[in-house]
Amino acid sequence: MTRKFDNPVVGGFFPDPSVCRVGDDYYLVCSSFEYFPGVPVLHSRDLVHWRQLGNVLDRPEQLPLPADAVASRGIYAPTIRHHDGLFYLITTNVSHGGNFIVTATDPAGPWSDPVWIDLPGIDPDLAWDEDGNCWCAFQGVQVARIDPLAGEVLEGPWPIWSGTGLQWPEAPHLYRIGDWWYLMIAEGGTERGHTVAIARARSPRGPYEPAPHNPILTHRGTDRPVQSTGHADLVSTPDGEWWMVLLATRPRGFTPGFHVLGRETFLTPVEWVDGWPRVGPVELTERAPTPWHPLDAPPVRDDFTAPDLGPEWISPRSRPAGSWSLTEHPGLTLHATGPTLDEPGHTFIGRRQQHQECRAATLVDPGAGRAGLSVRLDETHHYDVEVAAGRVEVVARIGPLRQTVAGVDVAEGPVTLAVTTRLPEPDDGHLGPDLVGFHVNGTLLCELDGRYLSTEVATGFTGRVIGMYVTEGSASFEWFDYGPA
């Protein structure tokens, strides 16, 4: 019996995937933009079932972000590779410093401090030839010979291929396969016109011959449920199969469609025909790779009893040591560092929304403070359910507008706040992608149209993050639940 798997293999805001295999193990990294810690690293034994090991950039000195860094800036498009017993990760901090490399002997960390490299552009890649030379390709597309440990540019850079003529030739990856060097890139922008194209040469320097059937993958101009396919990376299995990881979106709702979870990581099989990779359309259900190593579902509840926060928890730009504690009270204690979620500098700890229909909840004691749950895209696009002074209110921030849309009085002390998302029934009059519900102690206060927390409205490169926050005083969160509805 042929096994099947469901796409995406990593749901939610996990864009720009890069993958490498070491023996029977696969390691995947993704962009993290303005969030700290940065660059999630995940592990799998079969390319389908993934578990987050940690974050590559988990120390402030590795991830210097200005306090006012613009949303959807920060860390762009990492590449992970393994060479001579060492893991390398190269990426770009577009808000501070440009391109840099970190290394580790264990992908779970710790990773080294950054080695900065004087190369322009974004989306850098690393590849080694048979003589041990390291080649770095980047947006444009250009290539340079570098010393990755010293951060030195030894030769170049030179332009090597401009793609097929579409905008934004980027996300290059170089592979030595057989007698050829293959250069795979993304084109057309990371939106609905996204494509994957490939060329090959006898040397990393070129000249490159484009594939006769470019683009090798695109869903542009189709009505498929998976859109924006691109920014891909290739990997082979131990038994010689080839697979592609890529980003894509699942827009819903009336035209133009809205994607709310961000750009997610998908998996699709690759066949080689006449020396070129062939990729079919990316389906929501695909045949599985030969190895099959399912994982237990992650626990729904985090009681915050571990000595540190789990790797899934992220914060915008930074997480100052004095803003949170796991030892002051049972659970997680947050201290306000800013008076509003509408500007950078606030205390927020959240996790990516990974399912189109989900439920998140927490038991919060606000004390004399103001605290709650927020569904966040950025400072000007978020929905909040918050408690202060014996009252729970739902607040919507959409662009320049901020409005309290529902409220109820509650008794002093701990209160359970919850957020749910659900897909509208066909023909029920809702034209958005989903409905976001807000609950207090099990009672629904209101539902809001989810389109205003989508990339199509807010712009940017990220997806929804659901999290706990404090904007006045301090509050304790005894537990946090998250799971599919």
Secondary structure as GFF3:
##gff-version 3
##sequence-region A 1 485
A	DSSP	beta_strand	4	6	.	.	.	ID=ss1
A	DSSP	beta_strand	18	22	.	.	.	ID=ss2
A	DSSP	beta_strand	25	29	.	.	.	ID=ss3
A	DSSP	beta_strand	35	36	.	.	.	ID=ss4
A	DSSP	beta_strand	38	44	.	.	.	ID=ss5
A	DSSP	beta_strand	51	57	.	.	.	ID=ss6
A	DSSP	three_ten_helix	60	62	.	.	.	ID=ss7
A	DSSP	beta_strand	75	83	.	.	.	ID=ss8
A	DSSP	beta_strand	86	93	.	.	.	ID=ss9
A	DSSP	beta_strand	98	104	.	.	.	ID=ss10
A	DSSP	beta_strand	115	116	.	.	.	ID=ss11
A	DSSP	beta_strand	125	128	.	.	.	ID=ss12
A	DSSP	beta_strand	134	138	.	.	.	ID=ss13
A	DSSP	beta_strand	142	147	.	.	.	ID=ss14
A	DSSP	beta_strand	152	159	.	.	.	ID=ss15
A	DSSP	beta_strand	170	177	.	.	.	ID=ss16
A	DSSP	beta_strand	180	187	.	.	.	ID=ss17
A	DSSP	beta_strand	195	201	.	.	.	ID=ss18
A	DSSP	beta_strand	209	210	.	.	.	ID=ss19
A	DSSP	beta_strand	217	218	.	.	.	ID=ss20
A	DSSP	beta_strand	227	236	.	.	.	ID=ss21
A	DSSP	beta_strand	242	249	.	.	.	ID=ss22
A	DSSP	beta_strand	264	273	.	.	.	ID=ss23
A	DSSP	beta_strand	276	279	.	.	.	ID=ss24
A	DSSP	beta_strand	285	287	.	.	.	ID=ss25
A	DSSP	beta_strand	301	302	.	.	.	ID=ss26
A	DSSP	beta_strand	315	316	.	.	.	ID=ss27
A	DSSP	three_ten_helix	321	323	.	.	.	ID=ss28
A	DSSP	beta_strand	324	325	.	.	.	ID=ss29
A	DSSP	beta_strand	332	335	.	.	.	ID=ss30
A	DSSP	beta_strand	347	352	.	.	.	ID=ss31
A	DSSP	beta_strand	358	365	.	.	.	ID=ss32
A	DSSP	beta_strand	370	378	.	.	.	ID=ss33
A	DSSP	beta_strand	381	388	.	.	.	ID=ss34
A	DSSP	beta_strand	391	398	.	.	.	ID=ss35
A	DSSP	beta_strand	401	409	.	.	.	ID=ss36
A	DSSP	beta_strand	415	422	.	.	.	ID=ss37
A	DSSP	beta_strand	435	440	.	.	.	ID=ss38
A	DSSP	beta_strand	443	449	.	.	.	ID=ss39
A	DSSP	three_ten_helix	450	453	.	.	.	ID=ss40
A	DSSP	alpha_helix	455	458	.	.	.	ID=ss41
A	DSSP	beta_strand	465	472	.	.	.	ID=ss42
A	DSSP	beta_strand	474	484	.	.	.	ID=ss43
###
